[in-house]
Amino acid sequence: MTALALPPGTDSNAVDEWQIDKAGEYPTYRCIWSTPLSTDTRYHLKVVGVQLADGSICTEPGDAPAVYLDQDLMTPDTARAMATALNAAADLAEQWSEVTR
């Protein structure tokens, strides 16, 4: 596969291998993850998306960019900081949704 540019904010170390469907039922794709969006390393806040072989980002339901948060107990101060990071993640997910080639 030809190397494709990653969307802004993608963690180049968190990009899956290309998935190729030899039966041709779905397009070639790879999952991509953003760099961490929280400064608190106890919480894993990232954006995950599906990049197609033409460089575009899938926007179909179930495959559209989404915000990934792996933690549920936070102090009020941490929650406020996470809210700021969540807004940044939501902005990045929307930006990825607009990537077309």
Backbone as a printed PyTorch tensor [residue, N CA C, xyz], in Angstrom:
tensor([[[  0.8400,  -1.1850,   0.0000],
         [  0.0000,   0.0000,   0.0000],
         [  0.8790,   1.2400,   0.0000]],

        [[  0.4210,   2.2300,  -0.6980],
         [  1.1060,   3.5080,  -0.7170],
         [  0.9030,   4.1910,   0.6360]],

        [[  1.9390,   4.8370,   1.1240],
         [  1.8230,   5.5540,   2.3930],
         [  0.8790,   6.7370,   2.2170]],

        [[ -0.0800,   6.8400,   3.1030],
         [ -1.0340,   7.9460,   3.0850],
         [ -0.7920,   8.8490,   4.2730]],

        [[ -1.0540,  10.1200,   4.0900],
         [ -0.9500,  11.0630,   5.1970],
         [ -1.9970,  10.7170,   6.2480]],

        [[ -1.6080,  10.8600,   7.4870],
         [ -2.5380,  10.6520,   8.5910],
         [ -3.2480,  11.9580,   8.9030]],

        [[ -4.4780,  11.8880,   9.3960],
         [ -5.1750,  13.1120,   9.7760],
         [ -4.4310,  13.8360,  10.9080]],

        [[ -4.6360,  15.1420,  11.0300],
         [ -3.9940,  15.8840,  12.1170],
         [ -4.3530,  15.2750,  13.4710]],

        [[ -3.3720,  15.2080,  14.3520],
         [ -3.6200,  14.7060,  15.7000],
         [ -3.4820,  13.2050,  15.8430]],

        [[ -3.2160,  12.4960,  14.7400],
         [ -3.0590,  11.0410,  14.8180],
         [ -1.7310,  10.6890,  15.4670]],

        [[ -1.7500,   9.6840,  16.3170],
         [ -0.5290,   9.1400,  16.9090],
         [  0.0490,   8.1440,  15.9090]],

        [[  1.1670,   8.4720,  15.2930],
         [  1.7310,   7.6090,  14.2500],
         [  2.1440,   6.2410,  14.7930]],

        [[  2.2460,   6.1090,  16.1030],
         [  2.5600,   4.8250,  16.7210],
         [  1.3020,   4.0300,  17.0770]],

        [[  0.1330,   4.5920,  16.7680],
         [ -1.1350,   3.9380,  17.1050],
         [ -2.0070,   3.8210,  15.8600]],

        [[ -1.4120,   3.2970,  14.8050],
         [ -2.1020,   3.1070,  13.5360],
         [ -2.0690,   1.6190,  13.2180]],

        [[ -3.2350,   1.0250,  12.9970],
         [ -3.3070,  -0.4030,  12.6950],
         [ -2.8130,  -0.6930,  11.2830]],

        [[ -2.5490,  -1.9520,  11.0270],
         [ -2.2050,  -2.4150,   9.6810],
         [ -3.4380,  -2.2930,   8.7890]],

        [[ -3.2180,  -2.1470,   7.5000],
         [ -4.3240,  -2.1100,   6.5430],
         [ -5.0500,  -3.4420,   6.5480]],

        [[ -6.3660,  -3.3830,   6.5580],
         [ -7.2190,  -4.5660,   6.4860],
         [ -7.7730,  -4.6490,   5.0710]],

        [[ -7.4340,  -5.7200,   4.3820],
         [ -7.8400,  -5.8840,   2.9830],
         [ -8.8080,  -7.0480,   2.8840]],

        [[ -9.9930,  -6.7810,   2.3730],
         [-11.0130,  -7.8070,   2.1890],
         [-10.8610,  -8.4010,   0.7890]],

        [[-10.3130,  -9.6030,   0.7130],
         [-10.0750, -10.2320,  -0.5950],
         [-11.3760, -10.5590,  -1.3230]],

        [[-12.4860, -10.6780,  -0.5950],
         [-13.7790, -10.9540,  -1.2290],
         [-14.4140,  -9.6900,  -1.7900]],

        [[-13.8730,  -8.5340,  -1.4080],
         [-14.3860,  -7.2690,  -1.9270],
         [-15.6930,  -6.8010,  -1.3190]],

        [[-16.0010,  -7.2900,  -0.1370],
         [-17.2600,  -6.8970,   0.5090],
         [-17.1730,  -5.5430,   1.2050]],

        [[-15.9890,  -5.1420,   1.5830],
         [-15.8100,  -3.8320,   2.2150],
         [-14.4890,  -3.2380,   1.7430]],

        [[-14.3490,  -1.9150,   1.8370],
         [-13.1180,  -1.2750,   1.3400],
         [-11.9290,  -1.5330,   2.2680]],

        [[-10.7440,  -1.3670,   1.7300],
         [ -9.5290,  -1.4730,   2.5240],
         [ -9.5210,  -0.3360,   3.5460]],

        [[ -9.1740,  -0.6650,   4.7890],
         [ -9.2170,   0.3290,   5.8590],
         [ -8.1650,   0.0240,   6.9190]],

        [[ -7.9620,   1.0060,   7.7890],
         [ -7.1640,   0.8110,   8.9960],
         [ -7.7410,   1.6860,  10.0890]],

        [[ -7.6110,   1.2280,  11.3230],
         [ -8.0360,   2.0330,  12.4660],
         [ -6.8840,   2.9510,  12.8540]],

        [[ -7.2340,   4.1710,  13.2200],
         [ -6.2480,   5.1650,  13.6390],
         [ -6.6740,   5.7260,  14.9890]],

        [[ -5.7040,   6.0830,  15.7880],
         [ -5.9480,   6.6430,  17.1220],
         [ -5.2110,   7.9780,  17.2410]],

        [[ -5.8230,   8.9000,  17.9510],
         [ -5.1610,  10.1860,  18.1860],
         [ -4.0990,  10.0360,  19.2580]],

        [[ -3.3020,  11.0740,  19.3800],
         [ -2.3960,  11.1610,  20.5210],
         [ -3.2660,  11.3300,  21.7700]],

        [[ -2.7440,  11.0030,  22.9420],
         [ -3.5420,  11.1920,  24.1560],
         [ -3.9590,  12.6520,  24.2980]],

        [[ -5.2040,  12.8630,  24.7080],
         [ -5.7360,  14.2160,  24.8190],
         [ -5.8820,  14.6800,  26.2650]],

        [[ -5.5280,  13.8290,  27.2090],
         [ -5.5620,  14.2070,  28.6120],
         [ -4.1380,  14.2870,  29.1320]],

        [[ -3.8610,  15.2910,  29.9420],
         [ -2.5270,  15.3970,  30.5440],
         [ -2.4010,  14.4890,  31.7580]],

        [[ -3.5040,  13.9430,  32.2420],
         [ -3.5060,  13.0250,  33.3750],
         [ -3.3580,  11.6030,  32.8280]],

        [[ -2.2030,  10.9920,  33.0380],
         [ -1.9140,   9.6890,  32.4390],
         [ -2.7420,   8.5510,  33.0330]],

        [[ -3.4990,   8.8040,  34.0980],
         [ -4.3900,   7.7620,  34.6400],
         [ -5.5900,   7.5450,  33.7390]],

        [[ -5.8640,   8.4960,  32.8620],
         [ -7.0400,   8.4390,  32.0130],
         [ -6.6110,   8.3440,  30.5520]],

        [[ -7.2480,   7.4690,  29.8310],
         [ -6.9310,   7.2700,  28.4230],
         [ -8.0290,   7.9100,  27.5910]],

        [[ -7.7660,   9.1180,  27.1270],
         [ -8.7160,   9.8640,  26.3130],
         [ -8.1090,  10.0560,  24.9380]],

        [[ -8.7600,   9.4490,  23.9410],
         [ -8.2720,   9.5310,  22.5620],
         [ -9.4660,   9.5850,  21.6210]],

        [[ -9.1790,   9.8940,  20.3760],
         [-10.1600,   9.7720,  19.3040],
         [ -9.7410,   8.5650,  18.4830]],

        [[-10.7130,   7.7480,  18.0910],
         [-10.4570,   6.5940,  17.2270],
         [-11.2840,   6.7540,  15.9610]],

        [[-10.6880,   6.3940,  14.8340],
         [-11.4060,   6.4990,  13.5740],
         [-10.9530,   5.4240,  12.6080]],

        [[-11.6420,   5.3630,  11.4830],
         [-11.3300,   4.3990,  10.4310],
         [-10.9250,   5.1780,   9.1880]],

        [[ -9.6870,   4.9660,   8.7440],
         [ -9.2020,   5.6140,   7.5230],
         [ -9.2940,   4.6210,   6.3750]],

        [[ -9.8670,   5.0760,   5.2700],
         [ -9.9920,   4.2470,   4.0810],
         [ -8.7570,   4.4160,   3.1990]],

        [[ -8.5680,   3.4970,   2.2750],
         [ -7.3680,   3.4790,   1.4390],
         [ -7.2370,   4.7050,   0.5490]],

        [[ -8.3490,   5.4360,   0.3290],
         [ -8.2540,   6.6650,  -0.4700],
         [ -7.8620,   7.8700,   0.3800]],

        [[ -7.6230,   7.6300,   1.6830],
         [ -7.2200,   8.6930,   2.5920],
         [ -8.3610,   9.3150,   3.3630]],

        [[ -9.5940,   9.0440,   2.9550],
         [-10.7390,   9.6340,   3.6460],
         [-10.9920,   8.9050,   4.9660]],

        [[-11.7820,   9.5380,   5.7990],
         [-12.1660,   8.9630,   7.0850],
         [-13.6090,   8.4970,   6.9780]],

        [[-13.8520,   7.2780,   7.3990],
         [-15.2020,   6.7130,   7.3240],
         [-16.1450,   7.4840,   8.2460]],

        [[-17.3200,   7.8160,   7.7430],
         [-18.3210,   8.5300,   8.5460],
         [-19.6110,   7.7300,   8.6590]],

        [[-19.5720,   6.4580,   8.2700],
         [-20.7510,   5.6000,   8.3900],
         [-21.0310,   5.3110,   9.8650]],

        [[-22.3090,   5.1840,  10.2370],
         [-22.6340,   4.8440,  11.6280],
         [-21.8790,   3.5890,  12.0810]],

        [[-21.3260,   3.6540,  13.2640],
         [-20.5580,   2.5480,  13.8040],
         [-19.0820,   2.6070,  13.4700]],

        [[-18.7190,   3.3410,  12.4380],
         [-17.3120,   3.4760,  12.0500],
         [-16.8310,   4.9220,  12.0350]],

        [[-17.7210,   5.8660,  12.3030],
         [-17.3550,   7.2850,  12.3150],
         [-16.4140,   7.5730,  13.4870]],

        [[-15.6030,   8.6170,  13.3910],
         [-14.7140,   8.9640,  14.4960],
         [-15.4840,   9.0890,  15.8100]],

        [[-14.8690,   8.5610,  16.8650],
         [-15.5090,   8.5490,  18.1750],
         [-14.4900,   8.9180,  19.2480]],

        [[-14.9980,   9.4070,  20.3680],
         [-14.1680,   9.7390,  21.5200],
         [-14.0910,   8.5030,  22.4130]],

        [[-12.8850,   8.1160,  22.7780],
         [-12.6310,   6.9370,  23.5930],
         [-12.1330,   7.3890,  24.9640]],

        [[-12.8450,   7.0120,  26.0150],
         [-12.4570,   7.3590,  27.3880],
         [-12.4810,   6.0980,  28.2310]],

        [[-11.3410,   5.7600,  28.8170],
         [-11.2280,   4.5290,  29.5850],
         [-10.9940,   4.8500,  31.0570]],

        [[-12.0230,   5.3760,  31.7150],
         [-11.9790,   5.6360,  33.1530],
         [-13.3120,   6.2310,  33.5630]],

        [[-13.7670,   5.9460,  34.7640],
         [-15.0630,   6.5060,  35.1330],
         [-15.1170,   7.1810,  36.4890]],

        [[-14.1180,   7.0840,  37.3290],
         [-14.1200,   7.7430,  38.6300],
         [-13.1470,   8.9120,  38.6270]],

        [[-13.6810,  10.1370,  38.8630],
         [-12.8450,  11.3400,  38.8150],
         [-13.2420,  12.2970,  39.9290]],

        [[-12.2530,  13.0160,  40.4530],
         [-12.5620,  14.0950,  41.3960],
         [-13.1830,  15.2420,  40.6060]],

        [[-13.8570,  16.1880,  41.2840],
         [-14.4010,  17.3310,  40.5630],
         [-13.3410,  18.1060,  39.7690]],

        [[-12.1770,  18.3260,  40.3580],
         [-11.1190,  19.0360,  39.6250],
         [-10.6730,  18.2480,  38.4000]],

        [[-10.5300,  16.9360,  38.5620],
         [-10.1490,  16.0970,  37.4350],
         [-11.2390,  16.1010,  36.3760]],

        [[-12.4900,  16.0380,  36.8030],
         [-13.6080,  16.0530,  35.8510],
         [-13.6230,  17.3510,  35.0500]],

        [[-13.3420,  18.4770,  35.7140],
         [-13.2860,  19.7530,  34.9900],
         [-12.1620,  19.7560,  33.9600]],

        [[-11.0010,  19.2350,  34.3470],
         [ -9.8930,  19.1480,  33.4000],
         [-10.2320,  18.1820,  32.2630]],

        [[-10.9080,  17.0890,  32.6000],
         [-11.2940,  16.1210,  31.5780],
         [-12.3320,  16.7180,  30.6390]],

        [[-13.2150,  17.5650,  31.1550],
         [-14.2140,  18.2040,  30.2960],
         [-13.5330,  19.0400,  29.2160]],

        [[-12.4840,  19.7390,  29.5850],
         [-11.7280,  20.5160,  28.6070],
         [-11.1020,  19.5880,  27.5730]],

        [[-10.5090,  18.4900,  28.0460],
         [ -9.8930,  17.5260,  27.1260],
         [-10.9460,  16.8350,  26.2690]],

        [[-12.1190,  16.5400,  26.8410],
         [-13.1990,  15.9220,  26.0700],
         [-13.6740,  16.8490,  24.9560]],

        [[-13.7580,  18.1340,  25.2440],
         [-14.1250,  19.0940,  24.1910],
         [-13.0930,  19.0810,  23.0670]],

        [[-11.8180,  18.9970,  23.4190],
         [-10.7750,  18.9280,  22.3970],
         [-10.9110,  17.6320,  21.5860]],

        [[-11.2390,  16.5300,  22.2560],
         [-11.4300,  15.2530,  21.5560],
         [-12.6260,  15.3250,  20.6180]],

        [[-13.7120,  15.9240,  21.0760],
         [-14.8970,  16.0630,  20.2260],
         [-14.5890,  16.9220,  19.0030]],

        [[-13.8380,  18.0090,  19.2020],
         [-13.4480,  18.8620,  18.0770],
         [-12.6070,  18.0850,  17.0700]],

        [[-11.6670,  17.2580,  17.5750],
         [-10.8100,  16.4900,  16.6850],
         [-11.6190,  15.4320,  15.9330]],

        [[-12.5560,  14.7640,  16.6120],
         [-13.4040,  13.7610,  15.9450],
         [-14.2020,  14.4120,  14.8230]],

        [[-14.7400,  15.6020,  15.0650],
         [-15.4720,  16.3100,  14.0050],
         [-14.5350,  16.7020,  12.8660]],

        [[-13.3230,  17.1370,  13.1960],
         [-12.3520,  17.5070,  12.1640],
         [-12.0290,  16.2880,  11.3070]],

        [[-11.8430,  15.1390,  11.9290],
         [-11.5560,  13.9180,  11.1740],
         [-12.7380,  13.5650,  10.2780]],

        [[-13.9480,  13.8040,  10.7340],
         [-15.1310,  13.4830,   9.9400],
         [-15.1880,  14.2920,   8.6550]],

        [[-14.4890,  15.3970,   8.6110],
         [-14.4820,  16.2680,   7.4320],
         [-13.3420,  15.9540,   6.4790]],

        [[-12.4700,  14.9700,   6.8230],
         [-11.3410,  14.6290,   5.9600],
         [-11.8570,  13.8790,   4.7400]],

        [[-11.6360,  14.4550,   3.5830],
         [-11.9940,  13.8070,   2.3180],
         [-10.8340,  13.9220,   1.3560]],

        [[-10.8240,  13.0950,   0.3690],
         [ -9.7670,  13.1290,  -0.6580],
         [-10.4260,  13.2500,  -2.0120]]])
